């Protein structure tokens, strides 16, 4: 087994990695939300036809996937 100091260092490293992942997820969610908002705006203005809904579906699925660990 490792020393208490080694365990503390490992714990600090794991915490730093998790913080980085959470920050990245937050940034990705901002990008996805902006994409969804743009899609909706373009749809409302008639620049997008219903047949391109798959793009919105993909954005929503990504957003949901990014939120899964928040619970």
Residue, then its C-alpha position, 0 to 999 in steps of 0.5 A: x500500500x502507498x503512503x498517506x502522502x501518495x494517497x493524498x497526491x493521487x486523490x488531488x490528481x483525480x480531483x483535478x482531472x474531474x474538475x477539468x472534465x466538468x469544465x469541458x462538459x460545461x463548455x461543450x454544453x454552451x456550444x450545443x445550446x448555442x447550436x440549438x438556439x441557432x437552429x430554432x431561430x433559423x427554423x422560425x425564420x423559414x431557413x430550415x425545412x422540417x426534413x433537416x430536423x435530424x440536426x436538431x435531434x443530434x444536438x439535443x441528444x448530445x446535450x442530454x448525454x452531457x447532462x447525464x452525470x449531473x444527477 
